[in-house]
Amino acid sequence: MPEALVLKVTGALPPGLWTTLREDLSCVFRRDPAARSRIEVLTTYPGVHALMVHRVAHRLWRAGWRYPARLLSFVGRTLTNVDIHPGAAIGRRLFIDHGAGVVIGETAELGDDVTLYHGVTLGGTSWNKGKRHPTLADGVVVGAGAKILGPITVGERVRVGANSVVVKDVPAERTVVGVPGRIVDTRAGNRAAGESLALDHNILPDPVAKSISCLLERIESLERELADLRDAPPPAPSGQCATCSAGDLCCEHEAMH
């Protein structure tokens, strides 16, 4: 949860810098089975390096040291290929997996336990000053290459599928996929509070495939109905003899009318 929100909701001070950095380091082992040791994570994970640099740059930014904060952020971006504006408010235990190509804008806000995969963009849709980047609540997981754009809010424990483009608010505990992003289920498949993080992107539903499947079923149903109608004799139009199709001129079959 961002520091300003911590103060507003609880009245308590946020944890110190070293405590936050230790949490950032420890959370990697929960979410990356490839992590083997602290020294390996500390020396070879660009997402961790970028976050450490941002923690310092953000404090400089809030203290009014804007140019040193931007310069430090630029150095971090050069070394890690992760571009985090020093003004972005990031909560505790953020994990940036792989890190390559991640962009987080100035007015973005991220809650606790957020997970971002490579290529994620938290961007703006306006050149106006003020809030123009998204807010991600606690426990959000954003798949590789996804774009979340504009001053929108993504609720708690939302999963955003890879390469999705989200431009509207998303309620808590939903799954979003597609371009533009569409909510494809409600709470099914998402984790409840206190459970392990839901990282199973391989079982995200495919709304396009589902729509095509429904269309194919409808076509098969219509074809069966058409075949049944072809086997039955067609009904005679009104005012026409059903036997000789002579209409009102038919005298031979007049009794049949």
N, C-alpha and C positions, 0 to 999 in steps of 0.2 A: 504494500500500500504506500503511495507517495507520502512524503513527510508532512506536507500541508494537510493531507487528509487524516493522517495519524493524530496530529495536534487537534484538529477540529472534532474528531469523533471521540477520542479517548482522553485528550488533554495531556497525554504522556509524551515525553521526548522520544524521538526515534533512536534506534541503536546507534552506537558510535561507528566511526569509519572502519576500524579494525574488526569489530564484530560483524559488520555487514560484509566485509571482504572475506572473512572466514566462512560465512554462510554461503557466499557466492561460490567459493571453492568446494565446499562440502556437497552442495546440491548437485554437482556434476555427477557424482557417483550414483545418485538415485535415478538419473535420467539418461545416462550413457553407459551401457554395458562394456564399452571398449576402454573405459577409464580404469587404470590399474593402480596408480599411486599418485599421491599428492604432488610429488616432484614432477611427474610426467604431465599432469594437468597444468601445473603452474608454469611450466616451461614450453609446452607445445600446443596449448589450446588458445587460438586467437580470440574466440568469443570471451574467454575469461580475461585475457589481456585488455580487450576493448572495454569491458565492463569496469575493470579496475581503474583504467585511465578515466573513464567517465565519472566514476565516483568522486575522484579528486577534482576534475574539471567542473562538475556540477556544483561543488561547494565553492569553488572560486567564482562561478557565475552568480550564485546567490549572494555572495559577499560583495558583488559589484565589480569584481575584477574580470570584466568581460573579454578584453583582448587576450590576457594570459589563458583564460578558459578556452577561447576559440583556438589559440595556438596549440595548446595541449591536446585538444580534440583533433586537430589536424594531424599532429604527430601520431596519435593513436590510430587514426584512419589510415595513414601511410603505412604503418607497420602491420595492421591487422586486416585491412580491407573491410572494416566495419565502420560505418559513418553514423555516429550518435551525436546529435547536437547537445552541447553542454546544458542547454536549458530544459531538456527533456527530464521529466520526473519519473524515476524508475524505482519500483518497490524492491522488496527483499527477494533474494534467491531467483533472480532472472537467470535463465540458461539459454545461451545462444549457441546452438549446435552447428559446428563447422564454421559458421561466422561469415563466410564469403558473401559479399554483396548485400549485407543487411543495412538498411537505412532507417533511422528513427529521427523524426523531425523535432523541431524546437518545442512545440506545445503538446507533444505526445505525453500521455500519462499511462504508466503501466503499474498494475497492482503486484501483489506478491505471487510467487511461484508461476510466473509466466514462462512459456517455452517458445522460442522462435527458431525456426530452421533457416537454412541458407537461402538467400535471395528474397527475404521478406522486406517489404517496404511499408512503413507507417508514415504515409505522406499526406500532403495537403492538397486541396482543390481550389485554393484562392490565393491571390496575392495580397489580400487585406491583412492588416495586423490583427492580433488577437488570436483566440483559439481557432486553429485551423487544422489540427492533427487529431488522430483518434485517441480514445481512452479505452484501455483494455483492463478489465477487472481481474480479480484473482483467479489463477488457475487456467487462464486461456492458453490454448495450444494453436500455433499458427504454422501450417505446413509450408514446405519449400516453395519459394517463388510466389507466395500469396501477396496480394496488395490490399491494404486496408487504408482507405483514402477519405479525408475530410474529418470534420469535428463530430464524429459519430461515437457511440458507446457500444462496446462489445461486452456482453454480460459475463458473469462468473462461469468458469468451466466450459466456455464455448470452444468448439473445435472448428478450425477453418481449414478446409482441404487445400492441398497443394495447387498452386497456380490460380486460385480463386481471386476474384476482385470484389471486395466488400465495400459498398458505398452507402449502406443504410444501417441503422441501429439493429443490433441482434440481442434478443432476450437471453437470459441466463440459461445455461445447460442445453444449448442447441448445437446442431451441426450445420455448417454452411459450406456449400460447394458451388462451383460454376462461375460463369462470367455473363452477366453480373451475378454476384453471390445470391444463392437461394437457400432458405432453410428447408432441409430435406427430412428432418425428423424432429422430435421433441426431446424428451429426456432419455430415450432408448440409446444404450451404448455409451452414454457419458458417465463419468464417475460421480459418485456421491461424495459429499464432504468427508474428508478424512481417509478416503480410499486412495490407492495408487493412481498416478497420472495416466490418463488415457492417451496413449501414443499410437494406437492401432489404426494408422491411416489406410491400411490395406482393406478395411471393411467399411469404408465410407460408402454410402449409397450413391448410385449414379442416376440422377433424375432423367437424363436423356434416354438412357437404356430402358428405364422404367416406362417412359412415355411411348417409346417404340414398341415395347412389349404389349402395352395396352392396345395400341393401334393394330398390331398383328392379330391379337385375340378378337378384336371387333371385326376385322376383315374376314377372319375365318367364320365367325358367327353369321355375317351377312352372306357369305358364299353358301353356307348350309341352307339358309332360308331361301336363297335364290334357287338352289337345286330342288328344294321341295316344291317350290312354286312351278318350276318347269315340268315336273312330273304330273301335276294336276291340270285339268282342262281350264283354259282361261275363262273368266266370267263374261257373259254376253253383255255388250253395252246396252244402255237403256234405249228402248224403242226398236230393237233389232231382233230378228228371229234367231234363236240359238242354234237352229238346224241348218238353214240355208243362207243366213246373213243377208236376206233380201229386205229386211226392214219392214216398213209398212206396206210394201208392194207384195209381200208374200201372202197368198190366199190358201195355198195348200196346207200350210202349217198354222193356220189362223187359230185352230182349236188349242194349240199349245200355249197361246198367249193369254 
